[in-house]
Amino acid sequence: MQEFDLLVVGGGPGGYVAAIRAAQRGLAVAVVEKERPGGVCLNWGCIPTKAMLRSAEVYETVLHAADFGVNVENVTVDYDAITRRKSAVVKGLTDGVAGLLKTNGVTVINGHARFTGPTTVDVYATGESPLGADGPRYAAEPAGAQPIEQVKARDVIIATGSVPVQLPLPGADLPGVITSDGAFGLTEVPKRIAIIGGSAVGAEWATLFATLGSEVSIIEMQKTLVPAEDVEVGKALGRSFTKRGIKVLTEATVSRVDQAADGLRVTVDSAKTGQIDRQLDTDVVLVGVGRKPNTANLDLAKTGVATTERGFITVDDKLRTNVEHVYAIGDVTGKALLAHVASHQGVVAAETIAGHHAAIDYNVIPAATFTHPEIASVGLTEAKAIEAGHEVVAAKFPFAALGRAQSYGDTEGFMKIVAGKKYGEVLGVHIIGHSASDLITEGALAMALEATLDELAETIHAHPTLGEIGMEAAMSALGLPVHVAPPKKR
């Protein structure tokens, strides 16, 4: 039996970061990981989808090159080349993480961990992916009757992430019905695709395939797409998608999928009445309605850790479970299913185990959705701020009023700031538009430093940049806009 100071079960963006930080603090660390390091984020989520979305963005830019005085002819999509580039990007990053683990002295054990006690595991060979030889192995079952390794540690961090939710939907097992994992197995751009779920995952795949030429329908149960975002952002994305030719069906649910003469037929019901609203004929159905904790075949019960009704592991502000020496980080905790949250939790857990102080503020978590236009947010929506008892002031500033956006040729969208009316403290920032994912950092920093609208407005921003939008939105919220018309007096 191998013994370590710390054992990290799972090498995703939470697990590998925790392992590296703990090793930097002088601990002997091991990571058990089923496939390449980096977890879902690097292998099957954040990175591969963004690589493919970048290809789609380049394609769309070339299609409109004439608008910039550049003439290009015979523009085509090579989907195989897009996926090859995606795989090369993934390999480069996962190889990089493997190198970092090695450089920091972390022992990596390839296999499937099964707990035999709170801080002991048997490691088995990893079975085949449920989606075939080239599919993800993070949800694969253990293989073999006997373990290949036995590991004991003083402390354990559970960082096994999450898996896509499978809808109990008639027809969900038909060929052509896939999850986001299965989407990577597509060998060509589908002629028609229906996407169930209008949150980040569904909206990003809708952007990709619509840009590459698919006939896309997206079905969302709530009133707007990306329902976790500010309602004005969700409405704006719906309008943008509709202009791009995407069929947007909100306040709608799917009751069944059937085999049709030419592909699949999706029955869409009204979420209000429960009655059949329409039927859509499609070639592929992508289910992107959420994720659940990846704890199958982990023998989690042998640790004694407490879980919620949905199976997420309960932790405190230091990522400690109810069992001494057992921690949990990332999606498996259900706190916020975002890679950057998992990484920060990994740092907090590692520092705590090593006897140092670290903290995480769940009130200041930026989020980004890589649709076109991009979406990013941090803090409270206007509705949530009012619901929490704040008297608020909210204002928007359009990208169209920025010189940089005009020169770049992408003026769609706005930034919205939500602030306290009395003191002007920033409560939330919401962006839809070009580079929203980069611009949101100013909003997160403003909240972390408890900045006010006055402080944002008085900070000199470089010109001409998209970043000026933070200053301009703050001035608008103060009722002193310079580059848009002043608010109408009532």
C-alpha positions in Angstrom: 0.0 0.0 0.0 1.3 3.4 -1.0 1.0 6.1 1.6 0.8 9.9 1.1 0.1 13.1 3.1 -2.7 13.9 0.7 -4.7 11.9 -1.9 -6.7 13.7 -4.5 -9.4 11.7 -6.2 -9.9 13.3 -9.6 -7.5 15.4 -11.7 -9.7 18.0 -13.1 -9.4 21.8 -12.7 -10.1 21.5 -8.9 -8.1 18.3 -8.3 -4.9 19.1 -10.2 -4.7 22.6 -8.7 -5.2 21.3 -5.2 -2.5 18.7 -5.8 0.0 21.3 -7.1 -0.7 23.8 -4.3 -0.4 21.0 -1.6 2.9 19.8 -3.1 4.2 23.4 -3.1 3.4 23.5 0.6 5.6 20.5 1.2 3.1 17.6 1.3 3.6 14.3 -0.4 0.6 14.2 -2.8 -1.0 11.6 -5.1 -3.7 12.1 -7.7 -6.0 9.2 -9.0 -7.3 10.1 -12.4 -9.2 7.9 -15.0 -7.9 9.6 -18.1 -5.8 12.6 -19.2 -5.4 15.2 -16.5 -7.6 18.3 -16.7 -11.0 16.6 -16.1 -14.1 17.5 -18.0 -13.0 21.1 -18.5 -9.9 20.4 -20.5 -11.0 17.2 -22.2 -14.7 17.4 -22.7 -16.0 20.8 -21.8 -14.6 24.3 -21.5 -11.5 24.0 -23.8 -12.7 21.8 -26.7 -16.0 23.7 -27.1 -14.1 27.0 -27.0 -11.7 25.7 -29.6 -14.5 24.7 -31.9 -16.4 28.0 -31.3 -13.3 29.9 -32.3 -13.3 28.0 -35.6 -16.9 28.9 -36.1 -16.1 32.6 -35.3 -13.3 32.6 -37.9 -15.6 31.1 -40.4 -18.3 33.7 -39.8 -15.7 36.5 -39.9 -14.5 35.4 -43.3 -18.0 35.2 -44.6 -18.4 38.9 -43.8 -14.8 39.8 -44.8 -16.2 42.0 -47.6 -17.7 44.3 -45.0 -14.1 45.1 -44.0 -12.8 45.6 -47.6 -11.4 42.1 -47.9 -12.7 39.9 -50.7 -12.7 36.1 -50.1 -14.2 33.5 -52.3 -15.3 29.8 -52.0 -15.3 29.7 -48.2 -16.1 26.3 -46.8 -16.2 24.4 -43.5 -13.9 21.4 -43.0 -15.5 19.9 -39.9 -12.9 17.2 -39.6 -10.1 19.8 -39.5 -12.1 21.7 -36.9 -12.2 18.7 -34.6 -8.5 17.9 -35.3 -7.5 21.4 -34.2 -9.7 21.0 -31.1 -8.0 17.8 -30.2 -4.5 19.4 -30.7 -5.4 22.2 -28.4 -6.7 19.8 -25.8 -3.6 17.6 -26.0 -1.3 20.6 -25.6 -3.1 21.7 -22.5 -3.5 18.3 -20.9 0.2 17.5 -21.6 1.0 20.8 -20.0 -0.9 19.9 -16.8 0.7 16.5 -16.7 4.1 18.2 -16.9 3.2 20.6 -14.1 2.1 17.7 -11.8 5.4 15.9 -12.5 7.5 19.1 -12.0 5.8 19.6 -8.6 6.5 16.1 -7.5 2.9 14.9 -7.6 2.4 11.1 -8.1 -0.3 10.4 -10.7 -2.0 7.0 -10.5 -4.1 6.2 -13.5 -7.3 4.3 -12.7 -10.7 4.3 -10.9 -10.6 4.9 -7.2 -13.0 3.1 -4.8 -13.0 4.0 -1.2 -12.4 1.3 1.4 -12.5 3.8 4.2 -12.5 7.5 4.8 -8.8 7.9 3.7 -8.0 4.7 1.9 -8.8 3.6 -1.6 -8.4 0.7 -3.9 -7.5 1.7 -7.5 -8.9 -0.4 -10.3 -8.1 -0.2 -14.0 -10.5 2.1 -15.8 -13.2 0.5 -18.0 -14.3 1.7 -21.5 -16.2 4.9 -22.0 -19.9 4.5 -22.2 -19.8 6.3 -25.5 -17.1 4.0 -27.1 -13.4 3.9 -27.5 -13.0 7.6 -28.3 -15.5 8.8 -25.7 -14.9 10.3 -22.3 -13.8 7.9 -19.6 -14.6 10.1 -16.6 -17.9 8.2 -16.2 -16.5 4.8 -17.0 -16.9 1.9 -14.6 -13.9 0.2 -12.9 -12.5 -2.8 -14.7 -11.1 -6.0 -13.3 -11.9 -8.0 -10.2 -8.7 -6.9 -8.3 -7.3 -3.5 -7.6 -4.0 -2.5 -9.3 -3.0 -0.2 -6.4 -3.9 0.5 -2.8 -3.5 4.0 -1.4 -3.7 5.4 2.1 -3.4 9.1 3.0 -3.6 11.3 6.0 -6.1 13.6 4.2 -8.3 13.0 1.1 -9.8 15.5 -1.3 -12.8 14.2 -3.4 -12.7 16.0 -6.8 -14.6 13.7 -9.1 -16.7 16.4 -10.8 -20.1 15.8 -12.5 -21.8 14.0 -15.4 -24.6 15.1 -17.7 -28.1 14.6 -16.5 -30.1 12.0 -18.5 -33.7 13.0 -18.9 -36.3 10.3 -18.2 -37.7 10.9 -21.7 -39.4 8.4 -24.0 -37.1 8.0 -26.9 -34.0 9.2 -25.0 -32.2 6.0 -26.0 -32.7 6.4 -29.7 -29.7 6.7 -32.0 -29.1 10.4 -32.6 -30.1 11.5 -29.1 -26.9 12.7 -27.4 -25.6 14.7 -24.5 -22.8 17.3 -24.7 -20.3 14.4 -24.4 -21.8 12.7 -27.4 -21.7 15.9 -29.4 -17.9 15.5 -29.7 -18.5 12.2 -31.4 -20.3 13.8 -34.4 -18.3 13.4 -37.5 -20.1 16.1 -39.5 -22.2 19.2 -39.0 -25.8 18.0 -38.6 -28.3 19.4 -41.1 -30.9 19.7 -38.3 -30.4 19.7 -34.6 -32.8 20.2 -31.7 -31.2 21.3 -28.4 -33.1 20.6 -25.2 -32.0 23.2 -22.6 -31.3 26.9 -23.1 -28.7 27.4 -20.4 -24.9 27.8 -21.1 -24.3 24.3 -22.5 -27.2 24.3 -24.9 -26.8 27.9 -26.0 -23.1 27.4 -26.8 -23.8 24.3 -29.0 -26.6 26.2 -30.6 -24.2 29.0 -31.5 -21.6 26.6 -32.9 -23.9 24.6 -35.1 -26.0 27.5 -36.3 -22.8 29.3 -37.4 -21.6 26.2 -39.2 -24.8 25.9 -41.1 -27.2 23.7 -39.1 -30.9 24.3 -38.8 -31.1 24.8 -35.0 -34.0 24.7 -32.6 -33.4 25.4 -28.9 -36.1 24.5 -26.3 -36.1 26.0 -22.9 -38.6 25.5 -20.1 -38.1 29.0 -18.5 -39.3 32.3 -20.0 -35.9 33.3 -21.4 -32.8 31.6 -22.5 -29.9 31.4 -20.0 -32.4 31.7 -17.2 -29.8 32.1 -14.5 -28.7 35.4 -16.1 -30.4 38.8 -15.8 -33.8 38.7 -17.6 -32.7 41.5 -20.0 -29.7 39.5 -21.0 -31.8 36.4 -21.7 -34.2 38.3 -23.8 -31.4 39.9 -25.8 -29.9 36.5 -26.5 -33.2 35.2 -27.7 -33.6 38.1 -30.1 -30.0 37.6 -31.3 -30.5 33.9 -31.9 -33.7 34.5 -33.7 -32.0 37.0 -36.1 -29.3 34.4 -36.7 -32.0 31.9 -37.8 -32.2 29.8 -34.7 -35.7 28.7 -33.7 -36.1 29.7 -30.1 -38.8 28.0 -28.1 -39.1 29.2 -24.5 -41.7 28.2 -21.9 -41.6 24.8 -23.6 -40.7 21.3 -22.7 -40.1 18.1 -24.6 -42.4 15.2 -23.8 -40.9 12.5 -26.1 -38.6 11.8 -29.1 -39.8 9.3 -31.8 -38.2 7.7 -34.8 -39.4 9.4 -37.9 -39.2 8.4 -41.6 -36.4 11.0 -42.0 -34.6 11.2 -38.7 -36.2 12.0 -35.4 -39.4 13.8 -34.3 -39.5 15.8 -31.1 -42.8 16.5 -29.4 -42.7 20.0 -27.7 -45.3 20.9 -25.1 -46.2 24.2 -23.7 -44.8 24.6 -20.2 -47.9 26.7 -19.3 -50.6 24.3 -20.4 -48.8 21.0 -20.6 -50.5 20.5 -24.0 -48.7 19.6 -27.2 -47.5 22.8 -28.9 -45.7 21.4 -32.0 -43.5 18.7 -33.4 -40.0 19.3 -34.8 -38.3 17.0 -37.3 -34.6 16.8 -36.8 -31.5 14.6 -37.3 -29.9 15.0 -33.9 -31.3 15.8 -30.4 -28.8 17.2 -27.9 -29.9 17.1 -24.3 -28.1 19.8 -22.2 -30.3 20.3 -19.1 -27.7 20.1 -16.3 -25.2 17.9 -14.5 -25.2 15.6 -11.5 -22.4 14.6 -9.1 -20.0 12.0 -10.5 -19.9 9.5 -7.6 -21.0 6.3 -9.2 -18.9 3.3 -8.4 -16.9 5.4 -5.9 -18.2 3.5 -2.8 -18.7 6.9 -1.3 -20.8 5.5 1.6 -17.6 3.9 3.0 -16.2 7.4 3.7 -19.3 8.3 5.8 -19.5 11.8 4.2 -22.9 13.5 4.2 -24.6 14.3 0.9 -27.7 16.3 -0.2 -30.8 14.8 -1.6 -29.4 15.3 -5.1 -26.2 13.5 -4.1 -23.8 16.5 -3.8 -21.2 16.3 -1.0 -21.9 18.7 1.8 -18.9 20.9 2.7 -18.2 23.9 4.9 -16.4 27.2 3.9 -13.0 25.4 4.1 -14.3 22.5 1.9 -14.3 20.1 4.9 -16.9 17.4 4.9 -18.6 16.0 8.1 -15.8 13.4 8.3 -12.4 14.5 9.7 -9.6 14.5 7.1 -12.0 14.2 4.2 -12.6 17.3 1.9 -14.5 17.8 -1.3 -14.1 20.4 -4.1 -15.6 21.2 -7.5 -18.8 20.1 -9.1 -19.3 17.3 -6.7 -20.0 19.8 -4.0 -22.8 21.5 -6.0 -21.7 25.0 -4.9 -21.2 26.4 -8.4 -20.5 24.1 -11.3 -17.7 26.2 -12.8 -14.1 25.2 -13.5 -12.7 28.4 -11.9 -14.7 27.8 -8.8 -13.3 24.3 -8.5 -9.8 25.6 -8.9 -10.3 28.2 -6.2 -11.8 25.6 -3.9 -8.8 23.4 -4.6 -6.5 26.1 -3.4 -8.6 26.7 -0.3 -8.7 23.0 0.6 -5.0 22.5 0.0 -4.0 25.5 2.0 -6.3 24.4 4.9 -4.8 20.9 4.9 -1.3 22.4 4.9 -2.1 24.7 7.8 -2.4 28.0 6.0 -5.4 30.4 5.6 -7.4 30.7 2.4 -11.0 31.7 1.8 -13.6 31.8 -1.0 -16.4 34.3 -1.5 -19.3 32.6 -3.3 -21.0 36.0 -3.7 -18.3 37.1 -6.2 -18.2 34.4 -8.8 -17.9 35.5 -12.4 -19.6 33.3 -15.0 -19.2 33.3 -18.8 -21.2 31.8 -21.7 -19.4 31.7 -25.0 -22.4 32.3 -27.3 -22.3 34.9 -30.0 -22.8 37.4 -28.6 -20.9 36.4 -25.5 -22.5 36.6 -22.0 -20.8 37.2 -18.7 -22.0 38.2 -15.2 -21.1 38.5 -11.6 -23.2 39.2 -8.5 -26.9 39.8 -8.3 -29.3 40.3 -11.1 -31.6 43.3 -10.7 -34.5 41.0 -9.7 -32.4 39.1 -7.2 -31.1 42.3 -5.7 -34.6 43.6 -5.2 -35.7 40.3 -3.8 -32.8 40.5 -1.3 -34.1 43.8 0.0 -31.8 46.2 -1.8 -33.1 49.5 -3.1 -31.3 49.5 -6.4 -30.3 51.7 -9.3 -29.6 49.9 -12.6 -28.4 51.2 -15.9 -27.3 49.8 -19.3 -24.7 51.1 -21.8 -24.7 49.8 -25.3 -21.6 48.5 -27.2 -22.9 50.4 -30.2 -21.9 53.7 -28.4 -18.2 52.5 -28.1 -15.8 53.7 -30.8 -13.8 50.4 -30.4 -16.9 48.3 -31.0 -17.8 50.3 -34.1 -14.3 50.0 -35.5 -14.2 46.3 -34.7 -17.5 45.7 -36.4 -19.4 44.1 -33.6 -21.8 46.4 -31.8 -24.4 44.0 -30.5 -25.3 44.0 -26.8 -24.8 46.0 -23.6 -23.4 46.1 -20.1 -25.8 46.5 -17.2 -24.7 47.5 -13.7 -26.9 46.9 -10.7 -25.9 49.0 -7.6 -27.2 50.1 -4.2 -29.2 53.3 -4.6 -27.9 55.0 -1.3 -24.2 54.3 -1.5 -23.7 53.2 -5.1 -22.0 49.9 -4.1 -21.8 47.5 -7.1 -24.2 44.6 -6.5 -24.0 43.0 -10.0 -22.6 43.4 -13.5 -24.2 41.7 -16.5 -22.8 41.8 -20.1 -23.9 40.5 -23.4 -21.6 41.4 -26.3 -18.2 41.0 -27.8 -15.5 39.9 -25.3 -17.9 39.8 -22.4 -15.9 37.0 -20.8 -12.9 39.2 -20.6 -14.7 42.4 -19.6 -16.4 40.8 -16.6 -13.2 40.7 -14.6 -13.6 44.5 -13.9 -17.0 43.8 -12.4 -15.7 41.0 -10.2 -12.8 43.1 -9.0 -15.2 46.0 -8.3 -17.3 43.7 -6.1 -14.4 42.1 -4.4 -13.0 45.6 -3.5 -16.5 46.9 -2.6 -16.2 49.6 -5.2 -18.9 52.2 -5.9 -20.3 53.7 -9.1 -18.4 56.9 -8.4 -15.1 55.0 -8.2 -15.7 53.2 -11.5 -16.8 56.4 -13.2 -13.7 58.3 -11.9 -11.2 55.6 -13.0 -9.6 56.6 -16.3 -10.2 53.8 -18.9 -8.0 53.6 -22.0 -9.6 54.8 -25.3 -10.6 53.4 -27.7 -11.3 50.1 -25.9 -14.2 47.8 -25.2 -13.2 48.2 -21.5 -14.6 51.7 -21.4 -18.0 50.2 -21.2 -17.5 49.8 -17.4 -16.9 53.5 -16.9 -19.7 54.5 -19.2 -22.2 52.2 -17.6 -21.3 53.5 -14.2 -21.8 57.1 -15.4 -25.2 56.1 -16.8 -26.2 54.6 -13.4 -25.2 57.8 -11.8 -27.5 59.7 -14.2 -24.5 61.4 -15.8 -24.0 59.7 -19.1 -21.7 61.3 -21.7 -21.9 59.2 -24.8 -25.6 58.3 -24.7 -28.6 60.4 -24.3 -29.5 61.4 -20.7 -32.4 59.5 -19.1 -35.8 61.1 -19.7 -37.1 63.2 -16.8 -40.4 62.0 -15.4 
